Amino acid sequence: MKTSENPPDETKKDDSGLDFIRKIVVDDIRTNKNEGRVHTRFPPEPNGWMHIGHAMAIYLSYSIAQEYNGLFNLRFDDTDPSKESMDYVEAIKEDIQWLGADWEDRLYFASDYFEELYDLAVALINAGKAYICDLSADEIREQRGSLTEPGVNSPYRDRTIEENLDLFKRIRNGEFEDGSKVLRAKIDMASPNLLMRDPIMYRIKRVSHYRTGTDWIIYPSYDFTHGESDAIEGITHSLCSLEFETHRPLYDWFVDELLAVGALKHKPRQIEFSRLNVTYTITSKRKLLELVDGNYVSGWDDPRMPTIAGMRNRGFPASAMRTFLGRVGVTKREKNIDYGLLESCVREELDQEANRVMAILNPLKIVLENYPDDQVEHLEIPNHPKDISKGTRKVPFSRELYIEQEDFMEDPPKKFYRLTVGREVRLRNAYFITCTNFVKDDSGKIIELQCTYDPNTKGGSSPDGRKVKGTIHWLSKPHALEAEFRLYDRLFKREDPSGLPDYNPDSLTTTKGYVEPSLGNAKPASHYQFERLGYFFTDPKEFSQDNLVFNRTSTLRDTWAKIFKQHPHSKKKRQKKK
């Protein structure tokens, strides 16, 4: 994953240009904390699809490891087998690799540590810091108290260490029914942080695990597993989003207590950052699932979805995603980023990379009356007007052509510079043409234009120096290939959608049209700019030479938001807004 071209100088005293996380990292390196090491991780639960918020977490953890010569782990926190699968694991790995993060040989699973975690739980029991509780889940919830009332101690809280050790061993051996007993940490039932009120560490759950099978019938909680796995792996900076801020005291308590008894040797530091919220999107799995289950989208990887797989299928380049994430930056303050900034980054990348080709989405036939019936020219056209290294291609030109219907008007308004009767326009990289007449069908719809061409303007310029204001794209009708175009728009109608009620029924429009013959040899997952129409992507799953399917990645300019060239949260922009 490409990060900053000029990584921060670890020896600099002035780190005012760094975000708060990098300032912490730089300070830790200066003071030789953790022997000067930097070791981060991304710890997804393999129970669903990664979305744009996860992309920020991946990018941040990996880029910090790169910038400070550190290490980056991928670890699956797989402690709830009822919702997890290897399919999710493989999908998440594909997403992370696409973004450019490389965990090298450091792929781990919390399930790798089940035996170690069990031993750590035993260590806490031995230290008098954990006990077996026979209360039901509902009873535990009732006795937890509220924000204004303290909780009630479990009647089993004062069991002896010996009894707790014996019961925990017997629980593991399968002597008790699911839900009949749990292991709880002994902390403080009057703590103002409800998570510290004797949280559950282990539950009995007879569910087969996708990796360990039926070897275990007890599974550790996320809160107990997370920090301990970080400590086992030697993680120095455990980066997570702000919703885990209230979990940090519990994270630290488990690690500190285990350090105190010598069961762990390393203490990671949890640091929280604000979630990435983008306008016109939601990242709630429950709300997105409503769209999937209701067939409002084709699946979790539908190109309209804010999942990493969806954005990949739409044609967003990974490099553009990294640019976007870098520009958004890292703060402690919740922020709502304009979706237009993401599309701007995509266009910026594709403007450089995508070859130009011609396509017609709404065809209108042209007949060049003075062009020979049997003549076909193959015009040499550059693949990219800004990059001659991309070469040229030959595009056929003939008597019958297609143009876009919107490029002709019978009675045009002022400042309409495209085709109308009596007006001359330029066909891109071809000839000047003039419309002389048109043909309508019985309904009054224009179905054909009759035009003439100037053979002295080959290449799109006139030897006599005359100028035309309009330039339009075109295709040779006999050579055009039929194609399907999927035009994507915002999935939701509102900037701050609540879910299904704000679904945009016009978020996908499918139309049939034509492309130039060179695209008959295109490959799936290839980017193109269709002249004057936008950036398109050959569908990675459905495109073939017999089925030309193009997904529109982005229009050529943003129509939803005004994007400033400077950083979206810069001081200058805030001053302008004031």
Order of alpha helices (4+ residues) and beta strands (2+ residues): alpha-beta-alpha-beta-alpha-beta-alpha-beta-alpha-alpha-beta-beta-beta-alpha-beta-alpha-beta-beta-alpha-alpha-alpha-beta-alpha-beta-beta-beta-beta-beta-beta-beta-beta-beta-beta-beta-beta-beta-beta-beta-beta-alpha
